Amino acid sequence: MSGESDCTRTSPSAGSPSDSELLPDQPKYVCTLSPDLVTKAREELQEKPEWRLRDVQALRDMVCKDYPSLGTCLDDAFLLRFLRARKFDYDRALQLLVNYHTCRRTWPEVFTNLKPSAIKPVLESGFVTVLPHRDPQGRHVVCIRPDRWTPSNYPITENIRAIYLTLEKLIQSEETQVNGIVILADYKGVSLSKASHFGPFVAKKVIGILQDGFPIRIKAVNIINEPRIFKGIFAIIKPFLKEKIANRFFLHGCDLNSLHQNIPPVILPEEYGGTAGKLDISAWNELLLASEEDFLHDFSELVLPCDSSPHDLLVSGDAEEKQCDDSLRGMKPQLYYCY
């Protein structure tokens, strides 16, 4: 059934068609999961193949009824990302979808003109890339190297744009939707002046996107070569991380053996004591840049619900956000102390 007919049937404002009602027929979903991944999705995500399309239709109906002007894609494959990220809990999947659009709407510095060619300098610097081989659990490893960034060349928001596009590309794969991803962040050479660019506003925005505004399962965050200053940053940020996410952070320092307990050397480049050759960023850069047209098609102009402000749509309440602001204001003095 198409997104157009669904919204026409369920939208409360039939007299004035919403953007959702005007969507063209949506492509028919074809599952690409292997039998093993179908079993894994059933066990870990509560995804039942025989009920999958029913669940997608239920989420689509909720969007059209409660947020008819959200301006979101309504095809099966897209909505499945959000159901899988929230273990097929309809209400939580709907909130994640709304947050996804709200985050994009409320941070124009990051989401305006968001396409691979626009962040080519970041890609060429090697700030973010994806290792060519998955780990034994079938998860891609996203490698982030802040030392590759020169602040005088472009603002920190360009780095965030590059990371976001990388996640968008990865989440197109159903395998990644089920298995999740692993992050490897190398903080070698990160100074206090560079760390100061990651201020309270940026920290809160990034945390909000990764926790509540993007349909991806982050299974582990491995930090290596972190300076003393990072422990100060993490101590401030940790209270605002959900316990499940906070427990998935692993600080290895310079101990490659510790890193290898989480990521096997066979998929790691030589720079991290691995046997997969030198770290090569060209393959991922070429793949992402070749996806330009896909992103231009997917990232259409977003429209917020007419009866809600951006802040109303977010999960966090005003009190919680104020607490976050107050606590993060102390970041800079504590950073100096740790440094």
KAHUPE-V38529 format. One record per residue. RES is the residue in three letters. PSI is psi as a letter, one per 30 degrees, with the letter a starting at -180 (* if undefined). Layout:
RES | PSI
RES | PSI
This chain:
MET | k
SER | l
GLY | e
GLU | e
SER | e
ASP | e
CYS | e
THR | e
ARG | e
THR | f
SER | k
PRO | f
SER | i
ALA | f
GLY | f
SER | j
PRO | k
SER | l
ASP | e
SER | e
GLU | f
LEU | g
LEU | k
PRO | l
ASP | k
GLN | k
PRO | k
LYS | k
TYR | k
VAL | j
CYS | k
THR | g
LEU | k
SER | l
PRO | e
ASP | e
LEU | e
VAL | e
THR | e
LYS | e
ALA | e
ARG | e
GLU | e
GLU | f
LEU | g
GLN | g
GLU | j
LYS | j
PRO | e
GLU | f
TRP | g
ARG | e
LEU | e
ARG | e
ASP | e
VAL | e
GLN | e
ALA | e
LEU | e
ARG | e
ASP | e
MET | e
VAL | e
CYS | e
LYS | e
ASP | f
TYR | i
PRO | f
SER | g
LEU | f
GLY | h
THR | l
CYS | k
LEU | g
ASP | l
ASP | e
ALA | e
PHE | e
LEU | f
LEU | e
ARG | e
PHE | e
LEU | e
ARG | e
ALA | f
ARG | g
LYS | h
PHE | g
ASP | j
TYR | e
ASP | e
ARG | e
ALA | e
LEU | e
GLN | e
LEU | e
LEU | e
VAL | e
ASN | e
TYR | e
HIS | e
THR | e
CYS | e
ARG | e
ARG | e
THR | g
TRP | i
PRO | f
GLU | f
VAL | e
PHE | f
THR | k
ASN | h
LEU | j
LYS | l
PRO | e
SER | f
ALA | f
ILE | g
LYS | e
PRO | e
VAL | e
LEU | e
GLU | f
SER | f
GLY | g
PHE | e
VAL | k
THR | l
VAL | k
LEU | k
PRO | f
HIS | k
ARG | l
ASP | l
PRO | f
GLN | g
GLY | g
ARG | k
HIS | k
VAL | j
VAL | k
CYS | k
ILE | k
ARG | i
PRO | f
ASP | f
ARG | f
TRP | k
THR | j
PRO | f
SER | f
ASN | e
TYR | l
PRO | l
ILE | f
THR | f
GLU | e
ASN | e
ILE | e
ARG | e
ALA | e
ILE | e
TYR | e
LEU | e
THR | e
LEU | e
GLU | e
LYS | e
LEU | e
ILE | f
GLN | f
SER | k
GLU | e
GLU | e
THR | e
GLN | e
VAL | e
ASN | f
GLY | a
ILE | l
VAL | k
ILE | k
LEU | j
ALA | k
ASP | j
TYR | g
LYS | k
GLY | g
VAL | j
SER | l
LEU | e
SER | e
LYS | e
ALA | f
SER | f
HIS | f
PHE | i
GLY | a
PRO | e
PHE | e
VAL | e
ALA | e
LYS | e
LYS | e
VAL | e
ILE | e
GLY | e
ILE | e
LEU | e
GLN | e
ASP | g
GLY | g
PHE | k
PRO | i
ILE | k
ARG | j
ILE | j
LYS | f
ALA | k
VAL | j
ASN | j
ILE | k
ILE | l
ASN | g
GLU | k
PRO | l
ARG | e
ILE | e
PHE | e
LYS | e
GLY | e
ILE | e
PHE | e
ALA | e
ILE | e
ILE | e
LYS | e
PRO | f
PHE | g
LEU | k
LYS | k
GLU | e
LYS | e
ILE | e
ALA | e
ASN | f
ARG | g
PHE | k
PHE | j
LEU | j
HIS | f
GLY | b
CYS | g
ASP | j
LEU | e
ASN | e
SER | e
LEU | e
HIS | f
GLN | f
ASN | e
ILE | j
PRO | k
PRO | f
VAL | f
ILE | f
LEU | k
PRO | l
GLU | e
GLU | f
TYR | h
GLY | g
GLY | a
THR | g
ALA | g
GLY | a
LYS | k
LEU | k
ASP | j
ILE | f
SER | e
ALA | e
TRP | e
ASN | e
GLU | e
LEU | e
LEU | e
LEU | e
ALA | f
SER | g
GLU | e
GLU | e
ASP | e
PHE | e
LEU | e
HIS | e
ASP | e
PHE | i
SER | l
GLU | k
LEU | k
VAL | k
LEU | l
PRO | k
CYS | f
ASP | g
SER | k
SER | l
PRO | e
HIS | e
ASP | f
LEU | f
LEU | l
VAL | e
SER | k
GLY | l
ASP | e
ALA | e
GLU | e
GLU | e
LYS | e
GLN | e
CYS | e
ASP | e
ASP | e
SER | e
LEU | f
ARG | f
GLY | g
MET | e
LYS | e
PRO | e
GLN | e
LEU | e
TYR | e
TYR | e
CYS | e
TYR | *
